[in-house]
Amino acid sequence: MGLIDWARNLFGFGKLNKETTPAGTIEKEFGVHPAASRKMENNINLWWAMYTNHPPWESCDVRPLGLPGAIGRELARHALAEFSAAVSGSARAEYINRQVQAAKARFAQNLEIGLCLGGVALKPYPDGDRILVGAATTGFTPTRFDGTGKAIGGVFKSKPLRQGKDWFVKLEYHDFLQREDGTTVYVIETKAFRSGENGGIGAKVPLNTVREWAGLLERAEIENLDGPLFAYFKPPVSNQEEPDSFMGVSVYSGAVVDRIKEADEQWERIWWEFKSGERKIFSDATQIDAGQIGDRLFLKGAFTSDGNLFEQFSPELRGAALYDGFQYILKIIEFNVGLAFGTISDPQSVNKTATEEIMTKHRQYVTESDIQTAFQSTLDDLIYAMDALCDLARLAPAGTYSVDYNWGDGVLDDPETKRQDMAMGLSLLNASIIGPVEYRMRYFGEDEKTAKKMLPDMEDMTDEEQDEIE
């Protein structure tokens, strides 16, 4: 089978795997080591449990609120609120653009998962005359990063596939290899294994054991590639767990884990305060028919404290104090993950001046800008991989392409916030904290040359005089 047939027979990786690929299996089958340490694997498992709303502290008493998923969803939603991308330049570009627009529908979900779990691999694969994009988190194990922190090698685990009564998974190893003559090729090795419904890895089997994989090459070498046939997104968050590692971390990693746990526990206290404070009437009147008057209100057969027939139990609730504490914890979480106050906390509990309002929204604006920059780089890699697949599977004629991205202003793109932002800018300008050139560049969207041109007499000044004004 040639590379064209191989490319057309790629199998998608569209389903999230609960179980990661064991490091021992990767080392034994492909002779490489996972980039994630045992500690990082444990962290990924923790982030997964939190994302699926089953953290270690879940119990009959503490029922999680789903904050991890809400955090990732809000960050992804704001980052992609005004997002658009257009690929143009040739017939090849038009074909790729159609594939990108089709995949765009799942970008928000892909980004949310990547932000929550510390990374997500986007893997394009041919499906007839189109290119689909699968997403893998725990189903992708990075094995090598380049000097910039970009993943260029790793192992993909397919979703479990059932054939008859048996289940199987496929491992696909990607990386660049330098030959003895000094040339570099892109290597893909594919192996199949017995499995279970949850994706565990058992004994190795021939690829042709599974009908859908019977035509795949066990090893393929591809020349003239400048990047991998996948794109890997990492949250723009410092890896404080292992500062020397290129592995990505969740946006709610580190101390945020404890704050989320405290929020879940505090909410349970609020719930219990109202539950335990329900009005009750104690009575030793055995003739009361609880079925008629309701067991929720009356407790018959209970002795009253003063010998009366009835005694009411109606304690004063402490809900306000507990709720204030809950909101305080949520604000700490918002601050640590870069969200504006009032995003997941109660907006009515946030008292801010106009300047504080701008500052808290600006914090989220910076967070979203960093996410957009990282995701745009990932999309560049995804489109490159799509272009390479067009050559391998002959999906579109050769041609160049360029990509135009538009992200909008996100959280700052509302009239009131813009008005307040410009007012603060004028205050900074009047206080000589920023210069007029910087002011025009920031608030009028001008480049430095245009900003200087629009200021009176700036063009007639010397460079030293201009620098003094700036």
N, C-alpha and C positions, 0 to 999 in steps of 0.2 A: 504493500500500500504506500502511495506517495504522500507527501505532506499535504497536498490539497485534500485528499480523501481523509487524512487524519484530522485536519482542521474541521471538516464538515461533520465528523463523528464525535466531536467533543461533547461531553455530557455536562449539563448545567449544574451549578452549585448554588441553587436558589433558596435552599431551606437552612435555617439555623440549626446547628448541631449543638445539643446540650453537652455532649462529652467531647473534650479535646483529644487530639491524637497523642497517645503516650509517647514520651520522649524516647523510651527504649525501642519502640517500633521504628521511629524515624531514624535513630542511630543504626539499628540493625539493617534496615531495608535500603537506606540511601547513603549511609556513611557520613551523615552530617549531624550537628547538634542543634537543637532548637535554641533560638535567641533568648527565649524566656527562661529564667531560672525557676527553681521550684517555688521560691517565694512569689514570683510574678504569676506563676500558674495558680497558686492559692488565691492571690488577689483577683485574678480574672474570674475564678469560680465564685468568689464572694460578690463581685460586681454583677455577675450573671444572676445569682440568687436574689440580690437586691432588685435588679431590673425586673425580674419575673415576679416580684412581690412575695418572695419566700426567703427572707433573710434569716440568719441563724437565730435571731432573737424572737422570731415568730412563735407564738404560743397560744393557748386557749385564752389567755388574758390579754396579750399584746397582739393586736391584729394590724399589720402594716398599712400605712396610708397610701402607698404607691408613689412616694416622693421621688425616688430615683428616676422612674420613667417620666414623671412630670417635669423634672429638671431637664432631662435630655430633650423631651418634646418641645418645651418652651424655647430652648436654645436653638434647636433645629428650625422651629417654625419662624422665629424672628430672623434667623440667618438667611432663610430662603424665601422670605415674604415677598420680595420683589425680584427674585432671581430670574434671569433669562440667559440663554446661551444660544448663539447661532454660529454654525460652521459654514463657511462659504469659500469660494475660490475656484471651483471646478465641479465636474460631474461627480467625481469621487467625494468631494466635500459635501455636495447635496445629498448623496447617499448616507454619509456619516451623520449629517445633520438630522435626517429622518430617524436614525437609530438613537441618537442622543435625545431627541424630543420624546420618543417612546419610553426611553429609560427614565426620563425626568420625573415621571409620575411617582417613582419610588425613591427619589433622591432624599426626600424628607425623612422617610423611614430609615433609609440607609445611614443618613447622617445621625439621626437619633441613636441608632444602635451603636455606631462608632463612637459617639461621644460618651455613651454610658459604659461601654465595655472596653474602652481603651484603644480601639482600632477596628476597622472593617476593610476587607479586601473586596474590591469590585472587579469581577472577572468576566470579560466579554467572551461570548462563544457563538459560533454560527448556528442558526436554526433555519434550515432551508435557505431562502434568499435574504434573510434578515440576520441581525446580530442582537442577541439578548444579553442582558447583564445580570449575573448572579452576585449575591452578596454573601460573604462568609466572615464570621467573627471567630467563634471558637472552632469553626470548621477550617480555619486557616492558621497555620503555625509558621511565623517568620523564622527563617534560618540564617539570613544574612542581610545586613544593611550596608549601604555604601558610606563614604565619609560624610555625606550630608545628612545621614539619618533616614534615607529613603530605602524602603524594603525592596531588594532585588532578587531575593531567593526565599522560597518557602514551600510548604506542603499543604495542598488542598485536600480536604476530605469531603467526598460527595455525600449527598443525603442517602440514607439507607434505601436500597432498592430490593423489592421483594420479587422472587421468582419461585413460583410454586409455594411451598411452605417455608422456604429458606430466605434469609436476608443477607445482603451483601453491601459492602462499601468499597469505594475506589479511592486510592491515594494517588495524588498527582504531584510530583516534585518538580519545581521550576528553579533554575539558576543558570548563571553564566559560567562557562568552563573554558579555560585556556588550553589549547592544544599544544603539542610538543613543538609545532612550527611557529608558535607565537600568536596564532590567530585565535579569536574568541568566538565561541558559538553559544547559542542559547539551548540548553538541554531540558527536555521534559521526559521524565520517567513515570510510567503508569503501572500500578499494581492493584490487584483485587484481593479482597479478604472476606471471609465469612463474618457475619455481623448479627446484630439483633435489631429490633425495631428502634432502639434508642441510639444506634450508631456505634456500639462497641466494636472493637476489632478483634477478630479471632484468627483462625488459621488462614494462611495464604492459599489462594486458588488461581488457576489460569484465568486470564482475562476473558477467554471465550466461554467460561462457565456461565457468564451472563450474556444473554443475547444482545443487549444494547451495547455491550463493550467488546463484542467479538471482533470487530474490525479495527480496534485501536492498536497503535504501535506501542510496544513496551518501552521503546526509547526512540526519541526523535531529536535531531540536532538541526537547529535553524541558524543560518548565517545572516549577517547584515542587519542585526537588530541593535538598536541603541538603548532600548529599555525593555523591561519585562512585559509579558502579555497579561498583566494585571495591574491594578492601581491600588495602593494601600493608603488609607486615610488614618492619621493619628490626631487626636485632639491636641490643640496648641496649649498643652498644660505641662508644666515641669514635672519630670518623674522624680519626685522626692523619695519614692520608695527605693529606687536604685539610680542615683544621679549619673552613673557612668554607663547606663544602659540606653539603647536606642528604642526600647520598647515603649509604646504609648501607655498612658494611664487614663482612667476614667475621670470625667469632670467632677465626680463626687468621691474621688480617692482621698486617702489620708485621713485628716481629722474630720472631714465632712461625714465619713461613715458613722462616727460616734454621735455627731449632731443629729443625723437622720434617725439613729436609734433612740436618742433622747426625745425627738419629736414624736415618734411612734408611741413611746412610753408615756409621754405627757398627754397625748390625745386619749390614751386609755384611762388616765386619771380623770380627765374631764368627763369621759363617758361614764365612768364608775361613779363620779360625784352625782350625776343626774340619776343614774340607775339606782344607786343606794339611797338617794334622797326622795324616792317616790313616796307620795302620801300613803300611809297605811292606817287602818283602824283595827286595833287589837280588841278582841272580845272573848269572854269566857262563856258567852251565850251559845250553848251547844245546839239550840233550836234554830240558829241561823242557817238558811239554805244557801251555801256558797255558790251553788250552781246557778241560782237566780240573781244574786247580787254581785257576783264576780269575785273570784279568788284574788285578783290583782289588788283590790282595795281592802277587803276584809281578811283577817287571819283569825278564824274561829278556833276556839279551844285554847287560845293564848291567855295567860293570866295577866291582868292589868296591874299596874304598880300600886294603885290606891284602893283596890277592891271594887272599883266602879264597873258597870256592865260594859262600857265602851271607853277606849282611850285612843286618842289620835296621835299618830307619829308623823310630824311634818317639820323636819329640820331646816335650818337656814342653809341655803346652798352657797358654796364658795366658787361658783363657776367663773366669775369675772376675774378673780386672781389667777386661777389656773389657766384661763384663756389668755391672759396677758403674758404669762410665762411661755405658753405655747407659741404665741406670736413672736416673742423675743428670740426663741430658738430658730424659727423660720427665717427671721431677718439675718441671723448669723449665717445660716445656710446660704441665703441669697448673696450675701457679701462674699463668702468664700468661693462660690461658683461663678461670680461675675454677673449675677442677675440684678436688675433694679429692684429696690424695695417696693413691695406691693405686687410682685409678680406671682409668687406663690403664697405670700403672707396676705393678711387682710389689708387692703388698701386703706380702709378706714382707721386702721391702727397706726398708720404711718403719718406722723405730723412733720412736715418739711416746709422750709421756706422756699421761695422761688429758686434761690441759688442752690440749695440742697437738692431740690427736684431735678435741676439740670445736672448736677454732679452725679446723682445716682443713676440717671438715665445715660449719662456719658460713660459711666463704668460699664454698663451693659453694651453700649455702642462699641466700645473698645473690644470687649469680649467677642461680640458678634463679628467685628472686622477681622479679628485674628482667626476665627473659625472660617470665615469666608475665604481668607487668603489661603489657609491650609486646604480647604475643600477645592478651591480653584486649581491648585497645584495637582490635586488628585484627579480632577477632571481632565487636566492636560494629559496626564499619564494614561487615563482611560481612553481618550480619543486617539492617542498615539497607538495604543494596543488595538483599537478598532481599525485604524489605518493599516496596521501590519496584517491583521486578519483578512482585510480586503485583498491583500497581495497573496496570502497563503491559500485562501479559498476562492480566489478570483470572483469576488463578489461585486466589484465595481472597477471601472477602468482607472488606470493610473492618473494621478493628478495631485496638485498641491492643495493645501487648505490653510485657513486661518480661522481663529475663534474669537468672537466678540462676546465678552461677558458683561452683564449689567446686574448690579447688586442693590441699587437704590441706597437710601439713607437709613433704612431699617427703623430702629427704635426712635431715632431723632426725626423721622419724616412725618411729623404732624405739625400743623401751623402754630399751635400754642407753644410747643417745645422749641420750635425754630425761633419764635419771637423772643422767648426767654433766653435762648442760647445767644442770639445776637445782642440782646441787652447786656448780658454778662460780658460779651466780647467788647462792647463799647466801654464798659466799666474798666476792663483790663487795659484797653487802649488809652483811656483818659488817665489811668494811673501809671502809664508808661511801662506796664508789665509786658505788653507786646507792642510791636511797632506797626505802623500803618500798612506796610507791605505784607506782613504776616497776617494782619487783619483781613485785607482784601483777598489774600490767597485762601484763608480759612472760610470766610463767610460769603465770598462771591464766587468761589470755585475757579479763580484765575491762577495761571502759572505766574512765576516770579517776574518774567519779562513784561507780561500784560499788566500786572499789578503796578509795577514801577511806571509804566507808560500812562496809566490812568491817574497817577498822583501828580498834582501841580508841580512843575519845575523839576521833577525828578530826573528827567532825561538830560538836563543841563548840568547836573551835579557831578562831581567827581566820585569815583568808587568809594573813597574814604568818607565823603559826606553822606553817600547813600547808606553805607554800613552803619554810620552813626545814627541815622534815622531808623534803620531797621532794628 
